[in-house]
Amino acid sequence: MHLDIKTPRLHALALVALAVASPAMSQTADDPQWLEPPHDKQALEWARAKTAASQEALRSLPTYAKVKTELATALATGAAEPDITLMGPRAVRFLRDAEHPYGLLQLASRDGEGLPGTWRTVLDVGQLRKTEGAPLELQAYDLSSACLSPAFSRCLLRLSPAGGDEVEIREFDLDKAAFVEGGFRTPKARAFAEWLGPDQIIVEHTAQGAAKTLAGWPASVRLWKRGEPLANAREVYAAEPTDAIVQLFAVGEGAQRRGVIVRAINYSTFEIFAVTPEGRLEKAALPRSLKPMAVQALVGDQVVVQLGTDEVVEGTRYPAETLLAWNSDPAVPAGRKVTRIYTPSEGDYLGGRSDIASAQGKLAFVVNRRLVPRVLFARPSAGGWTVEEALAGQPGDNISVRGGGSSDDDLIVATNGFVSPRRQELFRPGQAPRLLAKDRSLFEEGRYVTEIRTATSRDGTQVDYYLLHPRTPAAGTQPLFMTGYGAFGISYRPGYFDYTVGGPAFKLWLDRGGSLAIPAIRGGGERGEAWHQAAIRKDRQRSYDDFIAVAEQLVSTGYTTPKQIGVFGMSNGGLLSATLGTQRPDLFGAVVSDVPLTDLIRMRHMGMGAAWINEYGNPDKPDEAAAMLAYSPMQNVRKGTTYPPFLVTISTEDNRVGPGHARKLASRLYDVGAPVHFLEDEEGGHGVSDAFRNPELMALRMTFLIDALIPQDAAH
């Protein structure tokens, strides 16, 4: 069964006609733009009042006290071991748990077998917050390039006030466990930096009036020498103001490093440049149509990319999805700088950067076929690369690979599943894998099984999905939690109580016999770049049709019922869940929209939304605006419609999407009398829904879902 969407689309076309007639068409009573400015007094007062009322209402539900107690117990278990990063003789990790919600940066020496010894804390972020009297958070999602080889003692750390995307970059000495006095330090800004040598970095920032792209991203790349004022750093590259973003990497070792600049014209079109420590710039002889976000890995002097479309490179034709290596060494002559690494067979797909790593002088990457992974190794050989299979996974497995601080370091292979604790293992050719860390068991693994099923979307496309369900389900239809993403080529994979399902809070759902479905919808990267491109701009509806098809199949087969399905999403996934809740209110029993986009027409005026026009569409183009208005949740909330209960969550300091989106969706739902709860935290940024940092928010979310979807006798 499909909802007849002719009426909403006619409504959207009428709005487009009005937009053509009047650029200020969004200044209507139905568009509360006054809620967009993050720190506007009136908007903050509204957000605080709605948050307080929602907290009171959710805490009054009969399930709240039990949920809060159960969550505290789950968090105390500390299910997830932190990622371990290998850096020559050292290992580094960032530990977060219930006792240290802001995290501990820890260091260990490696023994002769390459395994870390005793961990010691070199930075306690919670203590730093107290010492400096500022709500600092350490962005430690990838430490592999933070510290300069070969000593790996000096690191560039990213400290975010209140958890937003603006940071201070500060130089830190691991041996002294202290920030370097007089070392490299940027003021609070969108800022990124990479080491080029012990006394020079390549940097981009938006401080001190520096140039920005339309998305508010740094547009100027500079070489910054130790002891030099930041304002005097020499510019080596300037992006166009219309570009989306500029990203920085570094290739090579020690004092011979070169910077790598990625110009993202949009999230599908890129140019790559190498820059020497002296400032010489060389443009890579690569096509612009590359998979997001252009650079997939760095191996020695080689920059690894993956083609988004069929292309001719240096006179040779390569099919889409091919992995290529571009040699950044200026001594390599033009016309001989590109080599083919690997072209996937039909039905095989590589994901994004989490699926590829440089280690032991070669490349490791994960290939998926119908969501089942295996790991391949590629090593340079005379005139090309040799590829061999290293290990294979099973349905429901998630395998990821991670390199170290240099391309010659060891490889870490991490394997887990929805209810299989993650194992991080040191992988050396010819040796048995050695355990580095394993998550503590939070849940009895044998109680649940993972299947990979397929549904048929509205246009006949086959859509695979994960279904996690009890091995011995209770009688009758099953409560079902659904989530997904479906944009920018990003794939959602099984993870052991990871952030995509709410971390340890997800245990409360499974303890009540709940199931989980994650559809691999178009817009994501599960079937390569063509799968991503199939659901951008005017074709965005395909993502939602794919998700709806999975939900409808699970209903039609008698597995569940609409009143038992809860849909959740974060960021673009928050847009996904809000769109599904407004398009198909008959199909879902509860909607959680976390840090969402909800007003596609005003997107470019909030956060860094101007960077995403290529993905969602340009509201200045009538045909694209019509497609956006047909699904944009804020504009599709209707009076007289019976909606499932909504929970909308955001942070004031979310400067990636901006809090205006969440506020405006909630406001429209309040206006039409829909059941809605709104929670805005004044810290946390885009990652506000973190179970360790924000356990109360997660307790309220789980209270909301359990109360809405599971009968009271099953919830107690």
C-alpha positions in Angstrom: 0.0 0.0 0.0 1.3 3.5 -0.9 0.0 6.9 0.2 -1.4 8.9 -2.7 1.0 11.8 -2.9 -0.6 13.7 -5.7 -2.2 16.3 -3.4 1.1 17.2 -1.5 2.9 17.5 -4.8 0.3 19.8 -6.3 0.5 21.9 -3.1 4.3 22.0 -3.6 4.0 23.2 -7.2 1.7 25.9 -6.0 4.3 27.1 -3.5 7.0 27.0 -6.2 4.8 29.2 -8.4 4.5 31.6 -5.5 8.3 31.5 -5.0 8.9 32.5 -8.6 6.5 35.4 -8.1 8.0 36.4 -4.8 11.5 35.5 -3.5 10.3 36.2 0.0 7.7 33.5 -0.2 8.9 31.7 2.9 8.1 34.8 5.0 4.7 33.4 6.0 2.9 32.6 9.2 3.6 28.9 8.5 7.4 29.5 8.4 8.7 30.6 11.9 12.0 32.0 10.7 12.5 33.7 14.0 13.5 30.3 15.4 16.5 30.0 13.1 19.2 32.1 14.9 20.8 29.8 17.4 21.3 32.3 20.2 18.5 34.7 19.6 16.9 35.6 22.9 13.3 34.9 21.8 14.2 31.7 20.1 16.2 30.4 23.1 13.3 31.3 25.5 11.0 29.3 23.2 13.4 26.3 23.1 13.9 26.4 26.9 10.2 26.5 27.6 9.4 23.6 25.2 12.3 21.6 26.5 11.2 22.0 30.2 7.6 21.1 29.3 8.8 18.0 27.4 11.1 16.9 30.1 8.3 17.1 32.7 5.9 15.2 30.4 8.4 12.4 29.6 9.5 12.1 33.2 5.9 11.6 34.3 5.5 8.5 32.1 5.3 5.3 34.1 8.3 3.8 32.3 10.7 6.6 33.0 12.1 5.6 36.4 12.8 2.0 35.4 14.3 3.1 32.1 16.6 5.6 33.8 17.8 2.9 36.3 18.4 0.3 33.5 20.3 2.8 31.4 22.6 3.7 34.3 23.4 0.0 34.7 24.1 -0.4 31.0 26.3 2.7 30.9 28.2 1.5 33.9 29.1 -1.7 31.9 30.9 0.5 29.4 30.3 -1.7 26.4 32.5 0.0 23.8 36.3 -0.2 23.9 37.8 2.9 22.3 39.5 2.8 18.9 43.2 2.1 19.3 45.6 4.0 17.0 49.0 2.6 16.5 51.9 5.1 16.0 55.2 3.4 15.6 56.4 2.5 19.2 53.3 4.0 20.7 49.5 3.4 20.9 46.9 6.0 21.6 43.2 5.8 22.6 40.4 8.1 23.7 38.5 6.4 26.5 35.0 7.5 27.4 32.7 5.9 30.0 30.1 6.8 32.6 32.8 8.0 35.0 34.6 10.0 32.4 31.9 11.2 29.9 34.2 13.8 28.4 37.0 11.3 27.9 40.6 10.5 28.7 43.4 10.6 26.1 45.6 7.7 27.0 49.0 6.5 25.8 50.8 3.2 26.0 54.1 1.8 24.8 54.1 -1.2 22.4 56.0 -4.4 23.2 58.0 -6.5 20.8 54.9 -8.1 19.5 53.3 -4.8 18.7 50.8 -4.9 21.5 50.1 -2.0 23.9 51.3 -2.2 27.4 49.8 -0.3 30.4 47.7 2.7 29.5 48.4 6.0 31.2 46.3 9.1 31.0 47.9 12.2 29.4 44.8 14.4 29.1 41.6 14.3 31.2 39.1 16.4 29.3 36.7 16.6 32.2 39.5 18.1 34.4 40.5 20.5 31.6 36.9 21.8 31.5 37.2 22.5 35.2 40.7 24.1 35.0 39.8 26.4 32.1 36.2 27.0 33.1 35.0 26.2 29.6 32.8 23.4 28.2 35.6 21.9 26.1 35.2 18.6 24.2 38.0 16.8 22.4 37.2 15.8 18.8 39.1 12.5 18.7 37.2 10.6 16.1 40.5 10.0 14.1 43.8 10.4 15.8 45.9 8.7 13.0 47.2 11.9 11.5 47.2 14.0 14.7 50.8 13.2 15.8 53.9 13.8 13.7 56.0 10.7 12.7 58.4 9.2 13.3 58.5 10.2 17.0 54.7 10.7 17.4 55.3 12.9 20.4 53.8 16.2 19.2 50.1 16.2 18.3 47.6 18.7 17.0 44.4 18.3 19.1 41.0 19.7 18.3 39.2 21.2 21.3 35.6 22.2 20.7 33.9 24.7 23.1 30.4 23.2 23.8 30.8 20.5 21.3 30.1 22.4 18.1 32.1 22.2 14.8 34.2 25.3 15.7 37.4 24.3 17.4 40.7 25.5 18.9 43.6 23.5 17.5 46.3 23.2 20.1 49.8 21.5 20.0 50.1 18.8 22.6 53.2 16.9 23.9 52.4 13.3 24.7 55.6 12.7 26.6 55.1 15.7 28.9 51.3 15.2 29.0 50.8 18.9 28.5 50.0 21.5 25.9 53.1 23.1 24.3 53.7 26.5 25.6 54.0 28.9 22.6 53.1 26.0 20.3 50.7 26.0 17.3 47.3 27.2 18.4 44.4 28.6 16.5 41.5 30.7 17.9 38.0 29.2 18.0 36.9 28.7 14.4 36.2 26.1 11.8 39.8 25.0 11.5 41.8 22.1 10.2 45.6 21.4 10.1 48.1 18.7 9.1 51.8 18.4 9.9 54.3 19.1 7.1 57.3 18.9 9.4 58.3 19.5 13.1 58.1 23.3 12.6 55.5 23.7 9.9 51.8 22.8 9.4 49.3 23.4 6.6 46.2 25.1 8.0 42.8 26.4 7.1 40.5 28.4 9.4 37.7 30.9 9.5 39.2 33.1 12.3 40.4 36.7 12.0 38.1 37.5 9.1 39.5 34.7 6.9 37.8 33.9 3.6 34.9 31.4 3.7 32.9 29.4 1.3 29.1 29.9 1.1 28.8 27.0 3.6 31.0 28.9 6.1 34.0 26.6 5.5 37.5 27.9 5.3 38.4 29.0 1.7 42.1 29.7 2.2 44.9 27.2 2.8 48.1 28.5 4.3 51.6 27.3 5.3 52.2 28.2 8.9 55.7 28.1 10.4 56.5 27.8 14.1 56.7 31.1 15.9 55.0 33.0 13.1 51.7 34.8 13.8 48.8 33.0 12.2 47.9 36.2 10.3 51.3 36.0 8.6 51.0 32.4 7.4 51.5 32.3 3.6 48.5 31.4 1.4 49.1 28.6 -1.0 45.6 27.9 -2.2 42.3 29.8 -2.4 39.0 28.1 -3.1 36.1 29.6 -4.9 33.4 31.2 -2.7 30.8 28.9 -4.3 32.7 25.7 -3.3 31.2 23.5 -0.7 34.3 22.7 1.5 38.0 22.3 1.4 39.7 19.3 3.2 43.3 18.8 4.2 45.5 15.7 4.4 49.2 15.0 4.4 51.2 12.4 2.5 54.8 11.1 3.0 56.8 10.7 6.2 58.6 13.1 8.6 60.2 16.2 7.1 59.3 14.9 3.6 55.6 15.3 4.0 53.5 17.1 1.5 50.1 18.6 2.0 47.1 17.3 0.1 44.2 19.7 -0.6 40.8 18.5 -1.7 38.5 21.1 -3.2 34.9 19.8 -2.9 33.0 21.8 -5.5 30.1 19.8 -4.2 29.8 16.5 -2.5 30.2 14.6 -5.9 32.8 16.8 -7.7 36.3 17.3 -6.5 39.8 18.5 -7.4 43.0 17.4 -5.6 46.2 19.3 -5.2 49.5 18.4 -3.6 51.6 21.2 -2.0 55.3 20.9 -1.0 56.7 22.4 2.3 58.0 25.2 0.1 54.6 26.0 -1.2 54.7 24.5 -4.7 51.3 23.5 -5.8 50.5 20.6 -8.2 47.0 19.7 -9.4 46.4 16.0 -9.6 45.6 14.7 -13.1 42.4 13.0 -12.0 38.8 13.4 -13.1 36.4 15.5 -11.0 33.8 12.8 -10.6 35.1 11.0 -7.6 33.4 9.2 -4.7 32.9 11.3 -1.5 35.1 12.7 -0.1 37.7 12.2 -2.9 40.7 11.0 -0.8 40.0 7.4 0.4 43.5 6.7 1.8 47.2 7.7 1.6 49.9 5.1 1.0 53.5 6.4 1.0 53.5 9.0 -1.7 50.2 7.7 -3.2 46.8 9.4 -2.9 44.1 6.8 -3.3 40.8 7.8 -4.9 37.7 5.9 -6.2 36.0 6.8 -9.5 32.4 7.9 -9.3 31.8 7.3 -13.1 33.5 5.7 -16.1 36.5 7.8 -16.9 39.6 8.1 -19.1 42.7 8.8 -17.0 46.1 9.3 -18.6 44.8 7.7 -21.8 43.3 4.6 -20.1 39.6 4.0 -19.7 38.5 2.8 -16.2 35.0 1.8 -15.1 33.2 3.5 -12.2 34.1 2.3 -8.7 37.8 1.6 -9.7 40.4 2.4 -7.1 43.2 4.5 -8.4 46.5 5.7 -6.9 47.9 9.1 -7.9 51.6 9.6 -7.1 52.1 13.0 -5.4 55.9 12.9 -5.8 56.9 15.9 -8.0 59.7 13.8 -9.5 57.3 11.4 -11.1 56.6 12.7 -14.7 53.1 13.7 -15.9 51.3 10.9 -17.7 52.8 8.2 -15.4 51.4 9.3 -12.1 48.2 7.2 -12.0 47.9 3.4 -11.5 44.9 1.1 -11.1 44.6 -0.7 -7.8 41.3 -2.5 -8.1 38.1 -2.7 -10.0 35.2 -4.4 -8.2 33.5 -7.3 -9.8 29.8 -7.0 -10.6 27.8 -7.1 -7.3 30.8 -6.1 -5.2 31.0 -2.6 -3.6 33.4 -0.6 -1.6 32.0 1.7 1.0 33.6 4.9 2.2 36.8 5.9 4.0 36.0 3.7 7.0 36.4 0.7 4.7 39.9 1.4 3.5 43.3 1.9 5.3 46.9 2.2 4.6 49.1 -0.2 6.6 52.3 -2.2 6.3 53.1 -0.4 3.1 50.0 -1.6 1.3 46.3 -1.0 1.2 43.6 -2.9 3.0 39.9 -2.4 2.0 36.5 -3.9 2.7 34.3 -5.1 -0.2 30.6 -5.9 0.4 28.3 -8.1 -1.6 24.7 -7.9 -0.5 25.9 -6.4 2.8 28.3 -9.3 3.6 31.9 -8.1 3.9 35.3 -9.4 3.1 38.8 -7.8 3.4 41.2 -7.5 0.5 44.9 -6.5 0.4 46.5 -4.6 -2.4 50.3 -4.2 -2.6 52.4 -2.2 -5.1 54.1 -4.4 -7.7 56.0 -3.7 -10.9 53.7 -1.7 -13.1 50.7 -2.0 -10.9 49.1 -3.5 -7.8 48.6 -7.1 -6.7 45.3 -7.9 -4.9 44.5 -10.9 -2.6 41.7 -11.8 -0.2 42.7 -11.6 3.4 39.5 -12.7 5.3 35.8 -13.0 4.9 32.8 -12.2 7.1 29.3 -13.6 7.6 25.8 -12.1 7.2 25.4 -9.5 10.0 29.2 -9.0 10.4 30.7 -5.5 10.2 34.4 -5.5 9.4 36.4 -2.3 9.4 40.1 -1.7 8.8 42.3 1.0 10.4 45.9 2.0 9.8 48.3 3.7 12.1 50.2 7.0 12.2 52.2 6.2 9.1 51.5 4.0 6.1 54.2 1.5 7.2 52.5 0.9 10.6 50.4 -2.2 11.5 46.9 -2.9 10.4 44.0 -3.2 12.9 41.0 -5.2 11.8 37.8 -4.6 13.8 34.9 -7.1 13.6 31.5 -6.9 15.3 27.8 -7.2 14.8 24.6 -5.8 16.3 24.9 -8.1 19.4 28.5 -9.4 18.8 31.1 -7.5 20.9 33.7 -5.7 18.8 37.1 -7.3 18.5 40.1 -5.1 17.6 42.9 -7.3 16.3 46.5 -6.7 15.2 46.8 -8.2 11.7 50.2 -9.1 10.3 50.6 -11.2 7.2 51.6 -14.8 8.0 50.7 -14.5 11.7 47.5 -15.2 13.6 45.6 -12.1 14.5 46.3 -10.9 18.0 43.7 -9.4 20.2 44.2 -5.7 21.1 40.8 -5.0 22.7 37.3 -6.6 23.0 34.1 -4.8 24.1 32.8 -6.1 27.3 29.6 -8.1 26.8 26.5 -6.0 27.3 24.0 -8.5 26.0 23.7 -12.3 25.6 24.6 -12.7 21.9 22.7 -16.0 21.3 19.3 -14.4 22.0 19.2 -12.6 18.7 20.0 -13.4 15.1 20.7 -11.1 12.0 19.1 -11.8 8.6 19.6 -9.9 5.4 16.3 -9.6 3.5 15.1 -7.8 0.4 12.1 -5.7 -0.3 10.8 -4.2 -3.6 10.6 -0.4 -3.8 7.9 1.6 -5.5 9.8 1.6 -8.9 10.7 -2.1 -8.7 14.2 -1.6 -7.3 15.4 -4.4 -4.9 16.4 -3.0 -1.5 18.4 -5.1 0.9 18.0 -4.6 4.7 19.3 -5.9 8.0 16.7 -7.5 10.3 17.9 -8.2 13.9 15.2 -10.2 15.7 14.9 -12.5 18.8 15.9 -16.1 18.1 12.8 -17.1 19.9 10.3 -14.2 19.4 7.3 -13.7 21.6 3.9 -14.7 20.2 2.3 -12.2 17.8 3.6 -9.2 16.0 6.9 -7.7 17.0 7.8 -4.1 18.2 10.3 -2.8 15.6 12.9 0.0 15.7 13.9 1.2 12.2 16.8 3.6 11.3 18.8 4.6 8.3 20.6 7.4 6.5 20.6 7.3 2.7 22.7 10.3 1.6 26.2 11.4 0.7 27.1 7.8 -0.1 27.2 6.9 3.6 26.4 3.3 4.6 24.9 2.2 7.9 26.4 -1.2 9.1 25.9 -3.4 12.1 27.7 -2.1 15.2 27.8 -3.3 18.8 25.5 -0.8 20.5 27.0 2.0 18.5 25.8 5.5 18.0 23.6 4.7 15.0 21.2 2.9 17.4 21.7 5.0 20.5 24.7 3.2 22.1 24.1 1.2 25.3 20.6 2.7 25.5 19.6 0.3 22.7 20.0 -2.6 25.2 16.8 -1.5 26.8 14.9 -2.1 23.6 16.4 -5.6 23.1 15.7 -6.5 26.7 12.0 -6.0 25.9 12.1 -8.3 22.8 12.3 -5.5 20.3 13.6 -5.9 16.7 15.7 -3.7 14.5 15.6 -3.1 10.8 18.1 -1.0 8.8 17.3 -0.6 5.1 20.2 0.0 2.7 18.3 2.8 0.9 19.3 4.7 -2.2 21.4 7.8 -1.5 23.8 5.7 0.6 26.9 3.9 -0.6 25.8 0.2 -0.1 25.9 -0.4 -3.9 28.4 2.2 -4.9 28.3 5.7 -6.2 25.4 5.0 -8.7 23.3 4.0 -5.6 24.2 7.4 -4.1 23.5 9.4 -7.2 20.2 7.6 -7.7 18.6 9.6 -4.9 20.0 13.1 -5.0 18.2 16.3 -5.9 14.9 15.7 -7.8 15.2 11.9 -7.2 15.4 12.3 -3.4 12.0 10.6 -2.9 13.5 7.3 -3.9 15.3 7.1 -0.5 12.0 7.4 1.3 10.2 5.0 -1.1 12.9 2.4 -0.4 12.5 2.8 3.4 8.7 2.7 3.1 8.9 -0.5 1.0 10.8 -2.3 3.8 8.4 -1.1 6.5 5.4 -2.2 4.4 6.9 -5.6 3.7 7.4 -6.2 7.4 3.8 -5.2 8.0 2.3 -7.2 5.1 4.1 -10.4 6.1 2.6 -10.1 9.6 6.0 -9.5 11.3 4.9 -6.2 12.8 2.1 -3.5 12.7 2.4 0.2 12.0 1.5 1.1 15.6 4.6 -1.0 16.7 7.1 0.6 14.4 9.4 3.4 15.6 11.6 5.3 13.1 14.7 7.1 14.3 17.4 9.0 12.5 20.3 11.5 13.1 21.3 14.4 10.8 20.2 13.4 7.3 18.7 10.4 9.1 16.7 13.0 11.2 15.4 14.3 7.9 14.6 10.8 6.9 12.6 10.0 10.0 10.8 13.4 9.9 9.9 12.9 6.3 8.6 9.4 6.9 6.6 10.6 9.8 5.0 13.4 7.8 4.6 11.4 4.5 3.3 8.2 6.0 1.9 9.0 9.5 -0.2 5.8 9.0 2.8 3.6 8.8 4.7 4.5 12.0 3.8 4.5 15.7 6.6 6.9 16.9 9.1 9.2 15.3 12.5 10.3 16.7 14.2 13.1 14.7 17.6 13.9 16.1 19.7 16.9 14.9 17.7 17.0 11.7 17.4 18.9 8.5 13.7 19.8 8.2 13.4 22.9 6.0 15.1 22.2 2.7 14.1 25.6 1.2 15.9 27.5 4.0 18.7 25.0 4.5 21.4 27.2 3.0 20.7 29.9 5.6 21.3 27.6 8.6 24.5 25.8 9.7 26.6 24.7 6.7 23.6 23.9 4.6 24.9 25.8 1.6 27.4 22.9 1.1 24.6 20.4 0.5 22.7 22.0 -2.4 24.1 19.4 -4.9 22.7 16.6 -2.7 19.2 18.0 -2.0 18.6 20.6 -4.7 18.7 24.3 -5.4 15.5 26.1 -4.2 16.2 28.8 -6.9 15.5 26.2 -9.6 11.7 25.6 -9.8 11.9 21.9 -10.7 14.3 21.2 -7.9 12.3 23.3 -5.4 9.2 21.4 -6.4 10.9 18.1 -5.5 12.2 19.5 -2.2 8.8 21.0 -1.2 7.2 17.6 -1.9 9.0 16.0 1.0 10.6 18.8 3.1 9.0 18.0 6.6 8.5 21.5 7.9 6.4 22.4 4.9 4.4 19.2 4.9 2.9 19.3 8.4 -0.8 19.5 7.7 -3.8 20.5 9.9 -6.3 17.7 10.2 -3.7 14.9 9.9 -3.4 12.3 12.6 0.3 12.1 13.4 2.2 9.6 15.5 4.0 11.1 18.5 7.2 12.9 17.6 10.4 13.5 19.6 12.6 16.2 18.1 16.1 16.7 19.6 18.9 19.2 19.0 21.7 21.2 20.5 21.9 25.0 20.5 25.6 24.6 19.6 24.9 22.4 16.6 26.4 24.6 13.9 26.5 21.9 11.3 22.8 21.8 10.5 21.7 24.5 12.9 19.1 24.3 15.6 16.5 26.2 13.5 15.5 23.0 11.6 14.5 21.1 14.7 12.8 24.1 16.3 10.8 24.9 13.2 9.6 21.3 12.7 8.5 21.1 16.4 6.8 24.5 16.1 4.7 23.4 13.1 3.8 20.2 14.9 2.7 22.1 18.0 0.7 24.5 15.7 -1.4 21.7 14.2 -2.0 20.0 17.6 0.2 16.9 16.8 1.7 15.0 19.8 5.3 16.3 20.0 8.1 16.5 22.5 11.1 18.9 21.9 14.4 18.7 23.7 17.2 21.2 23.1 20.5 20.8 25.0 22.7 24.0 25.1 25.9 21.9 24.7 26.8 18.9 22.7 26.9 20.1 19.1 25.9 17.8 16.3 26.6 14.8 18.5 24.3 15.8 21.3 22.6 12.4 21.6 25.6 10.7 23.3 24.6 8.2 26.0 27.7 8.9 28.1 27.8 12.7 27.9 24.0 13.1 27.9 22.4 10.1 29.7 19.3 12.0 30.6 18.5 12.8 27.0 18.9 9.1 26.1 16.7 8.0 29.0 14.0 10.4 27.8 14.3 9.0 24.3 14.0 5.4 25.4 11.1 6.3 27.7 9.4 7.9 24.7 9.9 4.9 22.4 9.0 2.2 24.9 5.9 4.0 26.1 4.7 4.6 22.5 5.5 1.2 21.0 5.5 -1.6 23.7 2.5 -2.4 25.8 2.8 -1.5 29.4 2.8 -5.2 30.6 5.8 -5.9 28.4 7.7 -2.7 29.4 7.7 -3.6 33.1 
